[in-house]
Amino acid sequence: MEDQFLYAICGRLSGIEGVFIALEGDPVQQLLYIFSGQLEIFSIDGHPSSCLTIGPGKGSNWGRYFSRYSTAAVIEEPIIPNVDIKHTQLLINGKFVDSASGKKFPTYDPRTGDVIAHVAEGDAEDINRAVAAARKAFDEGPWPKMTAYERVRIILKFADLVEKHSEELAALETWDNGKPFQQAFKSELPLFVRLFRYYAGWADKIHGLTVPADGPYHVQTLHEPIGVAGQIIPWNFPLIMFAWKVGPALACGNTIVLKTAEQTPLTALLVGKLFHEAGLPPGVLNIVSGFGPTAGAALASHMDIAFTGSTETGQTVLELAAKSNLKPATLELGGKSPFIVCGDADVDKAVELAHFALFFNQGQCCCAGSRTYVHESVYDEFVEKATQRAKRRSVGDPFKSGIEQGPQIDTEQFEKVMRYIKSGTESSAKLECGGERFGSKGFFVQPTVFSNVQEDMLIAQDEIFGPVQSILKFRDLDDVIRRANTTRYGLAAGVFTQNLDTANKLSRALKTGTVWVNCFDVFDAAIPFGGYKMSGMGREKSVYSLNNYLQVKAVVTALKDPAWL
């Protein structure tokens, strides 16, 4: 032991504070935990290069030390959820079926990179089958001919079934996506249920108008379903995005072909089964798992559908939609959202909210507050406290209680985040903490904070989609408004101030679809969500989202000798 180097982190293990010592030199690193005179040995996948090197020595000289980066979490053997994966086929016309090609693809556990299951790989032929089923269900089936109240009852029954299966769904979402289980179970599943109950409430309240005309005519408008809606959902919030898309489309009486993200296909298939248990007729909801260049391109190009999508490849989707049949498209895309901390802010509260705005969901959030603008009068204090908060962020198995951050979704996203971190360290930005991989297995990234960030740096311009906080300094409101708006994105913004006039000025000046004042990531079902500029077109959620799935028809009838006009 005297010939090995010791690395120490002060923190806690399983809720007990202690001194953790990692030893380098063996194939398997060991962690010595000292507490109450007892010595226990744990195998870990630590990363000692991020810790403070104490140098050769004996355990009697360990003491307490802090590293540049420390975290309370230890990557141990992953917890395997008690979930029976039964549905890995395509859902077409009310039945689970193999893909036409018979191909399958693996979906991976981002904690380890291990395969969870093999899922049917849909392609253009499967999209054609699904669209044909959806078209028949719309033209000949009972769904669009049901009373709105009958549709309401099915959607509400589905929401009740999801509520009963919420723990299973949350576990499956965490396993396939890597987000903390408590986040999925306590936040996202209740919101999923709330969204469908919200849209069920709209289903029997969709109506047109009676319009006066200049002449002897009776004029009315009808709000009709568009027919077959094609939908593509992303991997960062699989269930929530399912609800954002499927809820309003069904409330309006449409049928659906939905393509899941290839990284996270499992939960959509399970909720598809629950929808049919609730009484949804065959062909109304069809789910195809597959890849963007094959299944996704076929869906966007199909001549027999209208399209709404949520994908980073929105430009390609829009091009394919236009080249096929000029189908309307709703695109909720990326962002580089400013989070503005004014000089009058309570710094401690601002630090916590800015931390949440960026690091929530491993930073894999399209509206993440990824440009943190801080007034020069509180900048230094903010940077110091934001750095300490990031160091305290617990990283590890997302099934473990108390873990705040799980892995990135896959190798591609992990490597993308690490490239941006490298770009930041090679610029004049200052790396305050993090900046490296966490552990040696899976796709974990240390919570990372950069200060002295400038607008011309890639970490200030591009959507990183990871746990990387960039902190910029501003002088006054006109300065921060100009800089915050100098971006190709316009999805969201956060404002933290105690001054109502400041909040009002910023809310109206920022060119974004959402401005959160003294809060962030408030996703109530009734609040519309969407972006300006390259952040997309159209709106999700709220009454506004119904417009994506309705056609407006004017019916004009000549009146003979009307008593009044």
ZAKOL-971319 format. One record per residue (C-alpha): x, y, z; residue in three letters; residue number from 1. Coordinates in Angstrom, 1 decimal. Example, Ala and Ser with C-alpha at 12.3 -4.5 7.8 and 13.67 -1.06 7.14 Angstrom:
BEGIN
        X        Y        Z   residu   num
     12.3     -4.5      7.8      ALA     1
     13.7     -1.1      7.1      SER     2
END
This chain:
BEGIN
        X        Y        Z   residu   num
      0.0      0.0      0.0      MET     1
      2.9      2.4      0.7      GLU     2
      3.9      2.2     -3.0      ASP     3
      0.5      3.4     -4.2      GLN     4
     -0.8      6.9     -4.7      PHE     5
     -3.7      8.0     -2.6      LEU     6
     -6.6     10.2     -3.8      TYR     7
     -9.0     11.6     -1.2      ALA     8
    -12.4     13.2     -1.4      ILE     9
    -14.4     14.5      1.5      CYS    10
    -18.1     13.6      1.0      GLY    11
    -20.6     11.0      2.1      ARG    12
    -21.3      7.4      1.2      LEU    13
    -24.8      6.0      1.6      SER    14
    -25.7      9.1      3.6      GLY    15
    -22.7      8.8      6.0      ILE    16
    -20.0     11.4      6.0      GLU    17
    -16.4     10.2      5.8      GLY    18
    -13.1     10.3      4.1      VAL    19
    -12.9      8.4      0.8      PHE    20
     -9.5      7.3     -0.4      ILE    21
     -9.0      5.9     -4.0      ALA    22
     -5.9      3.9     -4.6      LEU    23
     -4.2      3.8     -8.0      GLU    24
     -2.1      0.9     -9.1      GLY    25
     -4.3     -2.2     -9.3      ASP    26
     -6.6     -3.2    -12.2      PRO    27
     -9.5     -2.6     -9.9      VAL    28
     -9.4      0.6     -7.9      GLN    29
    -10.3      0.3     -4.3      GLN    30
    -12.1      2.8     -2.0      LEU    31
    -11.2      2.7      1.7      LEU    32
    -14.0      4.1      3.8      TYR    33
    -13.1      5.0      7.4      ILE    34
    -15.9      5.5      9.9      PHE    35
    -16.3      4.5     13.6      SER    36
    -13.0      2.7     13.6      GLY    37
    -14.2      0.3     10.9      GLN    38
    -12.6     -0.3      7.5      LEU    39
    -14.6     -1.5      4.5      GLU    40
    -13.4     -2.0      0.9      ILE    41
    -15.5     -1.1     -2.1      PHE    42
    -14.8     -1.6     -5.8      SER    43
    -15.5      1.5     -7.8      ILE    44
    -15.1      3.0    -11.3      ASP    45
    -13.6      6.3    -10.0      GLY    46
    -11.6      8.8    -11.9      HIS    47
     -8.6      9.6     -9.7      PRO    48
     -7.1     12.2    -12.1      SER    49
     -9.9     14.6    -11.1      SER    50
     -8.9     14.2     -7.4      CYS    51
     -6.1     15.7     -5.3      LEU    52
     -2.9     13.6     -5.3      THR    53
     -1.7     13.3     -1.7      ILE    54
      1.4     11.3     -2.6      GLY    55
      2.9      8.0     -1.2      PRO    56
      2.0      7.4      2.4      GLY    57
      0.2      5.3      5.0      LYS    58
     -3.4      5.4      6.0      GLY    59
     -2.5      7.0      9.3      SER    60
     -1.6     10.3      7.4      ASN    61
     -4.7     10.5      5.3      TRP    62
     -6.6     13.4      6.9      GLY    63
     -9.3     15.3      5.1      ARG    64
     -8.6     16.8      1.6      TYR    65
    -10.7     18.4     -1.1      PHE    66
    -10.1     18.0     -4.8      SER    67
    -10.7     20.6     -7.6      ARG    68
    -13.8     18.5     -8.4      TYR    69
    -15.6     16.4     -5.9      SER    70
    -18.9     14.6     -5.8      THR    71
    -20.7     12.6     -3.3      ALA    72
    -21.7      9.8     -5.7      ALA    73
    -19.8      6.6     -6.3      VAL    74
    -20.5      4.4     -9.4      ILE    75
    -21.2      1.0     -8.1      GLU    76
    -22.9     -2.0     -9.7      GLU    77
    -26.0     -0.7    -11.5      PRO    78
    -29.4     -1.3     -9.9      ILE    79
    -31.4     -3.5    -12.3      ILE    80
    -35.1     -2.4    -12.2      PRO    81
    -37.8     -4.9    -11.7      ASN    82
    -39.4     -4.3    -15.1      VAL    83
    -40.5     -7.0    -17.5      ASP    84
    -40.0     -5.7    -21.0      ILE    85
    -42.8     -7.4    -23.0      LYS    86
    -43.3     -5.0    -26.0      HIS    87
    -40.4     -4.6    -28.5      THR    88
    -42.3     -4.9    -31.7      GLN    89
    -44.0     -2.3    -33.8      LEU    90
    -47.6     -1.3    -33.0      LEU    91
    -49.6     -1.2    -36.2      ILE    92
    -53.4     -1.4    -36.5      ASN    93
    -53.8     -2.3    -32.9      GLY    94
    -51.3     -5.2    -32.9      LYS    95
    -47.7     -5.7    -32.0      PHE    96
    -45.9     -7.0    -35.2      VAL    97
    -42.4     -7.6    -36.4      ASP    98
    -40.9     -5.2    -38.9      SER    99
    -41.3     -6.1    -42.5      ALA   100
    -37.6     -6.7    -42.8      SER   101
    -37.4     -8.7    -39.6      GLY   102
    -34.5     -6.5    -38.5      LYS   103
    -34.0     -5.5    -34.9      LYS   104
    -31.7     -3.0    -33.2      PHE   105
    -30.4     -2.7    -29.6      PRO   106
    -31.5     -0.1    -27.1      THR   107
    -28.8      0.5    -24.5      TYR   108
    -28.5      1.3    -20.8      ASP   109
    -26.6      4.6    -20.7      PRO   110
    -25.3      3.8    -17.3      ARG   111
    -23.2      1.0    -18.6      THR   112
    -23.5      0.8    -22.4      GLY   113
    -25.0     -2.7    -22.0      ASP   114
    -28.0     -3.8    -24.2      VAL   115
    -31.4     -3.6    -22.5      ILE   116
    -33.4     -5.2    -25.3      ALA   117
    -33.6     -5.6    -29.0      HIS   118
    -36.4     -3.7    -30.7      VAL   119
    -38.0     -4.1    -34.1      ALA   120
    -36.4     -1.8    -36.7      GLU   121
    -39.0     -0.1    -38.8      GLY   122
    -38.3      1.3    -42.2      ASP   123
    -40.2      2.8    -45.2      ALA   124
    -42.3     -0.3    -45.7      GLU   125
    -43.4     -0.3    -42.1      ASP   126
    -44.2      3.4    -42.3      ILE   127
    -46.4      2.6    -45.3      ASN   128
    -48.2     -0.1    -43.4      ARG   129
    -48.7      2.2    -40.4      ALA   130
    -50.0      5.1    -42.6      VAL   131
    -52.4      2.8    -44.4      ALA   132
    -53.8      1.6    -41.0      ALA   133
    -54.1      5.1    -39.8      ALA   134
    -55.8      6.3    -43.0      ARG   135
    -58.3      3.4    -42.9      LYS   136
    -59.0      4.1    -39.2      ALA   137
    -59.7      7.8    -40.1      PHE   138
    -61.7      7.2    -43.2      ASP   139
    -63.7      4.1    -42.2      GLU   140
    -63.2      3.6    -38.5      GLY   141
    -65.2      4.7    -35.5      PRO   142
    -62.7      7.2    -34.0      TRP   143
    -63.6     10.4    -36.0      PRO   144
    -67.3      9.5    -36.0      LYS   145
    -67.5      9.1    -32.2      MET   146
    -69.0     11.9    -30.2      THR   147
    -66.4     14.0    -28.6      ALA   148
    -67.6     12.8    -25.2      TYR   149
    -66.8      9.2    -26.2      GLU   150
    -63.3     10.2    -27.1      ARG   151
    -63.0     12.1    -23.8      VAL   152
    -63.9      8.9    -21.8      ARG   153
    -61.2      6.8    -23.6      ILE   154
    -58.5      9.4    -23.1      ILE   155
    -59.4      9.7    -19.4      LEU   156
    -59.4      6.0    -18.9      LYS   157
    -56.0      5.8    -20.5      PHE   158
    -54.7      8.5    -18.0      ALA   159
    -56.1      6.4    -15.2      ASP   160
    -54.2      3.3    -16.5      LEU   161
    -51.0      5.2    -16.8      VAL   162
    -51.4      6.4    -13.2      GLU   163
    -51.7      2.8    -12.1      LYS   164
    -48.5      1.8    -14.0      HIS   165
    -46.6      5.0    -13.2      SER   166
    -43.8      3.3    -11.2      GLU   167
    -43.2      0.7    -14.0      GLU   168
    -43.2      3.4    -16.6      LEU   169
    -40.8      5.6    -14.6      ALA   170
    -38.4      2.7    -14.1      ALA   171
    -38.5      1.9    -17.8      LEU   172
    -37.9      5.6    -18.7      GLU   173
    -34.9      5.8    -16.4      THR   174
    -33.4      2.5    -17.6      TRP   175
    -33.7      3.5    -21.3      ASP   176
    -32.9      7.2    -20.9      ASN   177
    -30.6      7.6    -17.8      GLY   178
    -32.6     10.3    -16.0      LYS   179
    -33.0     10.1    -12.3      PRO   180
    -35.8      7.8    -11.3      PHE   181
    -37.3     10.3     -8.8      GLN   182
    -37.5     12.9    -11.6      GLN   183
    -39.3     10.5    -13.8      ALA   184
    -41.6      9.1    -11.1      PHE   185
    -42.5     12.2     -9.1      LYS   186
    -42.4     14.9    -11.8      SER   187
    -42.7     13.5    -15.3      GLU   188
    -45.3     10.8    -14.9      LEU   189
    -47.7     13.1    -13.0      PRO   190
    -47.2     15.7    -15.8      LEU   191
    -47.8     13.1    -18.4      PHE   192
    -51.1     12.1    -16.8      VAL   193
    -52.1     15.8    -16.3      ARG   194
    -51.4     16.5    -20.0      LEU   195
    -53.8     13.8    -21.2      PHE   196
    -56.5     14.9    -18.8      ARG   197
    -56.0     18.4    -20.0      TYR   198
    -56.5     17.4    -23.6      TYR   199
    -59.4     15.2    -22.8      ALA   200
    -61.0     18.3    -21.4      GLY   201
    -60.6     20.1    -24.7      TRP   202
    -62.0     17.3    -26.9      ALA   203
    -65.7     18.3    -26.5      ASP   204
    -65.0     22.0    -26.6      LYS   205
    -63.7     22.4    -30.2      ILE   206
    -66.1     24.3    -32.3      HIS   207
    -66.3     26.9    -35.1      GLY   208
    -68.0     30.2    -35.4      LEU   209
    -71.0     31.8    -37.1      THR   210
    -69.8     34.7    -39.1      VAL   211
    -71.8     37.7    -40.4      PRO   212
    -71.4     38.5    -44.1      ALA   213
    -72.2     41.4    -46.4      ASP   214
    -75.1     39.8    -48.1      GLY   215
    -77.9     37.2    -47.8      PRO   216
    -75.6     34.4    -46.7      TYR   217
    -75.3     32.1    -43.7      HIS   218
    -71.6     31.6    -43.0      VAL   219
    -70.1     29.2    -40.5      GLN   220
    -66.7     27.8    -39.9      THR   221
    -66.0     24.2    -39.1      LEU   222
    -62.9     23.0    -37.3      HIS   223
    -62.1     19.6    -38.8      GLU   224
    -59.4     17.1    -37.9      PRO   225
    -56.5     17.0    -40.5      ILE   226
    -56.7     13.2    -40.8      GLY   227
    -53.5     11.3    -40.3      VAL   228
    -50.8     13.0    -38.3      ALA   229
    -47.2     12.0    -38.5      GLY   230
    -45.1     12.6    -35.4      GLN   231
    -41.5     12.2    -34.4      ILE   232
    -40.4     12.5    -30.8      ILE   233
    -37.0     12.9    -29.3      PRO   234
    -35.1     11.0    -26.7      TRP   235
    -34.6     13.5    -23.9      ASN   236
    -38.2     13.4    -22.6      PHE   237
    -39.8     10.4    -24.4      PRO   238
    -43.0     10.2    -22.3      LEU   239
    -43.6     14.0    -22.0      ILE   240
    -43.0     14.5    -25.8      MET   241
    -45.4     11.6    -26.5      PHE   242
    -48.0     13.5    -24.5      ALA   243
    -47.3     16.8    -26.1      TRP   244
    -47.9     15.2    -29.6      LYS   245
    -50.4     12.5    -29.1      VAL   246
    -52.7     14.3    -26.7      GLY   247
    -53.9     17.2    -28.9      PRO   248
    -53.9     15.1    -32.0      ALA   249
    -56.3     12.6    -30.5      LEU   250
    -58.4     15.3    -28.8      ALA   251
    -59.1     16.8    -32.3      CYS   252
    -60.1     13.4    -33.7      GLY   253
    -57.1     12.5    -35.8      ASN   254
    -55.2      9.2    -36.2      THR   255
    -51.5      9.0    -35.7      ILE   256
    -48.3      7.4    -36.9      VAL   257
    -45.6      8.1    -34.4      LEU   258
    -41.9      7.3    -34.7      LYS   259
    -39.9      7.0    -31.5      THR   260
    -36.3      8.0    -31.0      ALA   261
    -34.0      5.1    -31.7      GLU   262
    -32.3      5.7    -28.3      GLN   263
    -35.5      5.4    -26.3      THR   264
    -38.2      3.3    -27.9      PRO   265
    -39.5      1.3    -24.9      LEU   266
    -41.9      3.5    -22.9      THR   267
    -43.9      4.6    -26.0      ALA   268
    -44.7      1.0    -26.8      LEU   269
    -45.9      0.3    -23.3      LEU   270
    -48.2      3.3    -23.2      VAL   271
    -49.4      2.3    -26.6      GLY   272
    -50.6     -1.0    -25.1      LYS   273
    -52.3      0.9    -22.3      LEU   274
    -54.1      3.1    -24.8      PHE   275
    -55.7      0.0    -26.4      HIS   276
    -56.6     -1.4    -23.0      GLU   277
    -58.5      1.9    -22.5      ALA   278
    -60.6      1.2    -25.7      GLY   279
    -58.7      3.1    -28.4      LEU   280
    -59.8      1.6    -31.7      PRO   281
    -57.2     -0.2    -33.9      PRO   282
    -55.3      1.9    -36.3      GLY   283
    -55.8      5.2    -34.4      VAL   284
    -52.3      5.1    -32.8      LEU   285
    -49.5      3.4    -34.6      ASN   286
    -46.0      3.4    -33.2      ILE   287
    -42.9      2.6    -35.3      VAL   288
    -39.4      2.4    -33.8      SER   289
    -36.5      3.0    -36.2      GLY   290
    -33.9      5.4    -37.4      PHE   291
    -34.2      8.9    -38.8      GLY   292
    -32.7      8.4    -42.3      PRO   293
    -35.0      5.4    -42.9      THR   294
    -38.3      5.5    -40.9      ALA   295
    -38.1      9.2    -40.0      GLY   296
    -37.4     10.3    -43.6      ALA   297
    -40.2      8.0    -44.9      ALA   298
    -42.7      9.5    -42.5      LEU   299
    -41.7     13.1    -43.3      ALA   300
    -41.9     12.4    -47.0      SER   301
    -45.2     10.5    -47.0      HIS   302
    -47.8     11.8    -49.4      MET   303
    -50.8     10.8    -47.3      ASP   304
    -50.2     12.6    -44.0      ILE   305
    -49.8     16.0    -42.3      ALA   306
    -46.8     16.2    -40.1      PHE   307
    -45.7     17.5    -36.7      THR   308
    -42.2     16.7    -35.4      GLY   309
    -39.7     17.4    -32.6      SER   310
    -36.2     16.7    -33.8      THR   311
    -32.8     18.4    -34.1      GLU   312
    -33.1     17.6    -37.8      THR   313
    -36.0     20.0    -38.2      GLY   314
    -34.6     21.6    -41.3      GLN   315
    -34.4     18.2    -43.1      THR   316
    -37.9     17.3    -41.9      VAL   317
    -39.3     20.6    -43.2      LEU   318
    -37.6     20.1    -46.6      GLU   319
    -39.0     16.6    -47.0      LEU   320
    -42.4     17.8    -45.9      ALA   321
    -42.3     20.5    -48.6      ALA   322
    -41.0     18.3    -51.3      LYS   323
    -43.7     15.7    -50.8      SER   324
    -47.1     17.3    -50.4      ASN   325
    -46.5     20.7    -48.7      LEU   326
    -47.8     19.2    -45.5      LYS   327
    -47.9     21.6    -42.6      PRO   328
    -45.2     21.0    -39.9      ALA   329
    -44.8     22.0    -36.3      THR   330
    -41.2     21.9    -35.2      LEU   331
    -40.0     22.3    -31.6      GLU   332
    -36.3     22.5    -32.0      LEU   333
    -33.2     23.5    -30.1      GLY   334
    -32.2     26.5    -28.0      GLY   335
    -29.4     28.4    -26.3      LYS   336
    -31.5     30.1    -23.7      SER   337
    -30.2     33.0    -21.7      PRO   338
    -30.6     33.0    -17.9      PHE   339
    -30.2     36.6    -16.7      ILE   340
    -29.2     37.4    -13.1      VAL   341
    -29.6     41.1    -12.4      CYS   342
    -27.6     43.1     -9.9      GLY   343
    -30.5     43.2     -7.3      ASP   344
    -30.8     39.4     -7.2      ALA   345
    -30.6     37.3     -4.1      ASP   346
    -27.4     35.5     -5.2      VAL   347
    -27.9     32.3     -3.3      ASP   348
    -31.4     31.8     -4.8      LYS   349
    -30.1     32.9     -8.2      ALA   350
    -27.3     30.3     -8.1      VAL   351
    -29.7     27.5     -7.2      GLU   352
    -32.2     28.4     -9.9      LEU   353
    -29.5     28.9    -12.5      ALA   354
    -28.0     25.5    -11.5      HIS   355
    -31.4     23.9    -12.0      PHE   356
    -32.0     25.7    -15.3      ALA   357
    -28.8     24.3    -16.8      LEU   358
    -28.2     20.9    -15.1      PHE   359
    -31.7     19.5    -15.1      PHE   360
    -32.1     16.3    -17.0      ASN   361
    -28.2     16.1    -17.4      GLN   362
    -28.4     19.3    -19.4      GLY   363
    -30.3     17.5    -22.1      GLN   364
    -33.1     20.0    -22.3      CYS   365
    -33.8     22.1    -25.4      CYS   366
    -34.7     25.2    -23.3      CYS   367
    -31.8     24.8    -20.8      ALA   368
    -30.5     28.1    -19.4      GLY   369
    -27.1     27.5    -21.1      SER   370
    -26.0     31.1    -21.3      ARG   371
    -25.9     32.4    -17.7      THR   372
    -25.6     36.2    -17.8      TYR   373
    -24.6     37.7    -14.5      VAL   374
    -24.4     41.4    -13.6      HIS   375
    -20.9     42.6    -13.0      GLU   376
    -21.7     43.8     -9.5      SER   377
    -22.5     40.2     -8.3      VAL   378
    -20.5     38.2    -10.9      TYR   379
    -17.5     37.1     -8.7      ASP   380
    -19.8     36.0     -5.8      GLU   381
    -22.1     34.2     -8.3      PHE   382
    -19.2     32.3    -10.0      VAL   383
    -17.8     31.1     -6.7      GLU   384
    -21.1     29.9     -5.4      LYS   385
    -22.2     28.4     -8.7      ALA   386
    -18.9     26.4     -8.8      THR   387
    -19.4     25.1     -5.2      GLN   388
    -23.0     24.1     -6.1      ARG   389
    -21.8     22.2     -9.2      ALA   390
    -19.2     20.4     -7.0      LYS   391
    -21.9     19.3     -4.6      ARG   392
    -24.1     17.9     -7.4      ARG   393
    -24.4     14.1     -6.9      SER   394
    -23.7     12.0    -10.0      VAL   395
    -24.3      8.3    -10.2      GLY   396
    -26.8      5.5    -10.8      ASP   397
    -30.1      7.3    -11.5      PRO   398
    -32.0      4.6     -9.7      PHE   399
    -30.2      5.4     -6.4      LYS   400
    -32.0      7.7     -4.0      SER   401
    -30.4     11.2     -3.8      GLY   402
    -28.8     11.1     -7.2      ILE   403
    -29.3     14.4     -9.1      GLU   404
    -27.5     13.5    -12.3      GLN   405
    -27.4     10.3    -14.4      GLY   406
    -25.5      9.6    -17.6      PRO   407
    -25.8     11.3    -21.0      GLN   408
    -28.0      9.3    -23.4      ILE   409
    -25.3      7.6    -25.5      ASP   410
    -21.7      7.6    -26.8      THR   411
    -22.5     10.1    -29.5      GLU   412
    -23.9     12.7    -27.1      GLN   413
    -21.2     12.0    -24.5      PHE   414
    -18.5     12.6    -27.0      GLU   415
    -20.2     15.7    -28.3      LYS   416
    -20.3     17.2    -24.8      VAL   417
    -16.6     16.4    -24.2      MET   418
    -15.7     18.1    -27.5      ARG   419
    -17.4     21.3    -26.3      TYR   420
    -15.7     21.1    -23.0      ILE   421
    -12.4     20.8    -24.8      LYS   422
    -13.3     23.8    -26.9      SER   423
    -14.0     25.8    -23.8      GLY   424
    -10.7     24.8    -22.1      THR   425
     -8.8     25.7    -25.3      GLU   426
    -10.4     29.2    -25.4      SER   427
     -9.8     32.0    -22.9      SER   428
    -12.7     30.8    -20.7      ALA   429
    -11.8     29.6    -17.2      LYS   430
    -12.7     26.1    -16.2      LEU   431
    -13.9     26.4    -12.6      GLU   432
    -14.8     22.7    -12.0      CYS   433
    -15.5     19.5    -13.8      GLY   434
    -14.5     19.1    -17.4      GLY   435
    -13.8     15.4    -17.4      GLU   436
    -15.6     12.0    -17.6      ARG   437
    -17.1     10.7    -14.4      PHE   438
    -16.2      7.1    -13.9      GLY   439
    -14.9      4.7    -16.6      SER   440
    -18.2      3.0    -17.5      LYS   441
    -21.3      4.5    -19.1      GLY   442
    -21.8      8.0    -20.3      PHE   443
    -21.3     10.1    -17.2      PHE   444
    -19.9     13.7    -17.4      VAL   445
    -18.7     15.7    -14.4      GLN   446
    -20.9     18.8    -13.8      PRO   447
    -18.8     21.5    -15.5      THR   448
    -18.7     25.3    -15.0      VAL   449
    -16.9     27.9    -17.2      PHE   450
    -16.4     31.5    -16.2      SER   451
    -15.0     34.4    -18.3      ASN   452
    -17.1     33.1    -21.3      VAL   453
    -17.4     35.4    -24.3      GLN   454
    -20.0     35.5    -27.1      GLU   455
    -17.6     34.3    -29.8      ASP   456
    -16.8     31.0    -28.1      MET   457
    -18.5     27.8    -29.2      LEU   458
    -19.7     27.1    -25.7      ILE   459
    -21.6     30.4    -25.8      ALA   460
    -23.0     29.9    -29.3      GLN   461
    -23.9     26.2    -29.8      ASP   462
    -26.4     24.0    -28.1      GLU   463
    -24.2     21.6    -26.0      ILE   464
    -27.0     19.5    -24.6      PHE   465
    -25.0     18.5    -21.5      GLY   466
    -24.0     19.5    -18.0      PRO   467
    -21.9     22.5    -18.9      VAL   468
    -22.6     25.9    -17.4      GLN   469
    -21.2     29.0    -19.2      SER   470
    -21.2     32.2    -17.1      ILE   471
    -21.0     35.5    -18.9      LEU   472
    -20.7     39.0    -17.4      LYS   473
    -22.9     42.0    -18.4      PHE   474
    -22.9     45.7    -17.6      ARG   475
    -26.5     47.0    -17.9      ASP   476
    -29.9     45.9    -19.4      LEU   477
    -29.3     47.3    -22.9      ASP   478
    -26.0     45.4    -23.0      ASP   479
    -27.6     42.0    -21.9      VAL   480
    -30.6     42.4    -24.2      ILE   481
    -28.5     43.0    -27.2      ARG   482
    -26.2     40.0    -26.4      ARG   483
    -29.0     37.7    -25.3      ALA   484
    -30.8     38.2    -28.7      ASN   485
    -27.6     37.8    -30.8      THR   486
    -28.3     34.1    -31.4      THR   487
    -29.9     32.0    -34.1      ARG   488
    -32.1     30.5    -31.4      TYR   489
    -35.1     31.9    -29.6      GLY   490
    -36.8     29.1    -27.5      LEU   491
    -36.8     30.4    -23.9      ALA   492
    -35.1     32.7    -21.4      ALA   493
    -34.9     33.2    -17.6      GLY   494
    -34.9     36.5    -15.7      VAL   495
    -34.0     36.7    -12.0      PHE   496
    -34.6     40.1    -10.5      THR   497
    -36.6     41.8     -7.6      GLN   498
    -37.5     44.8     -9.8      ASN   499
    -40.8     44.6    -11.6      LEU   500
    -39.8     47.3    -14.1      ASP   501
    -36.7     45.3    -15.0      THR   502
    -38.7     42.1    -15.3      ALA   503
    -41.2     43.8    -17.6      ASN   504
    -38.5     45.4    -19.8      LYS   505
    -36.6     42.1    -20.3      LEU   506
    -39.8     40.0    -20.8      SER   507
    -40.8     42.2    -23.8      ARG   508
    -37.3     42.7    -25.2      ALA   509
    -36.1     39.1    -25.3      LEU   510
    -36.9     37.4    -28.6      LYS   511
    -38.0     34.0    -27.2      THR   512
    -41.1     32.0    -27.1      GLY   513
    -41.1     31.7    -23.3      THR   514
    -39.7     34.0    -20.6      VAL   515
    -39.6     32.6    -17.0      TRP   516
    -39.3     35.4    -14.4      VAL   517
    -37.9     34.2    -11.0      ASN   518
    -38.6     30.6    -12.0      CYS   519
    -37.6     28.2    -14.8      PHE   520
    -38.9     25.1    -16.6      ASP   521
    -42.5     25.6    -15.5      VAL   522
    -44.3     23.2    -17.9      PHE   523
    -47.9     23.5    -17.0      ASP   524
    -50.3     21.8    -19.5      ALA   525
    -52.0     25.2    -20.2      ALA   526
    -48.8     27.1    -21.0      ILE   527
    -47.8     27.2    -24.7      PRO   528
    -44.3     26.3    -25.6      PHE   529
    -42.3     26.9    -28.8      GLY   530
    -39.7     29.2    -30.2      GLY   531
    -38.7     32.1    -32.4      TYR   532
    -36.1     31.9    -35.2      LYS   533
    -34.3     28.6    -35.5      MET   534
    -36.0     27.2    -32.5      SER   535
    -38.9     26.1    -34.5      GLY   536
    -42.4     27.0    -35.5      MET   537
    -45.8     26.4    -34.0      GLY   538
    -46.7     25.8    -30.4      ARG   539
    -46.9     22.8    -28.1      GLU   540
    -49.3     22.4    -25.2      LYS   541
    -52.2     24.7    -24.3      SER   542
    -55.1     25.6    -26.5      VAL   543
    -52.7     26.9    -29.1      TYR   544
    -51.5     23.3    -29.8      SER   545
    -54.9     22.3    -31.1      LEU   546
    -54.4     24.5    -34.1      ASN   547
    -51.6     22.1    -35.3      ASN   548
    -54.2     19.3    -35.8      TYR   549
    -57.3     21.2    -37.2      LEU   550
    -58.3     22.5    -40.6      GLN   551
    -60.7     25.5    -40.8      VAL   552
    -63.5     25.2    -43.3      LYS   553
    -65.8     28.0    -44.3      ALA   554
    -69.3     26.9    -45.2      VAL   555
    -71.4     29.6    -47.0      VAL   556
    -75.1     29.0    -47.7      THR   557
    -77.2     31.4    -49.7      ALA   558
    -80.3     32.6    -47.9      LEU   559
    -83.7     33.1    -49.6      LYS   560
    -85.6     36.1    -48.4      ASP   561
    -84.0     36.1    -44.9      PRO   562
    -85.9     37.7    -42.0      ALA   563
    -82.7     39.4    -40.9      TRP   564
    -79.0     39.5    -41.7      LEU   565
END
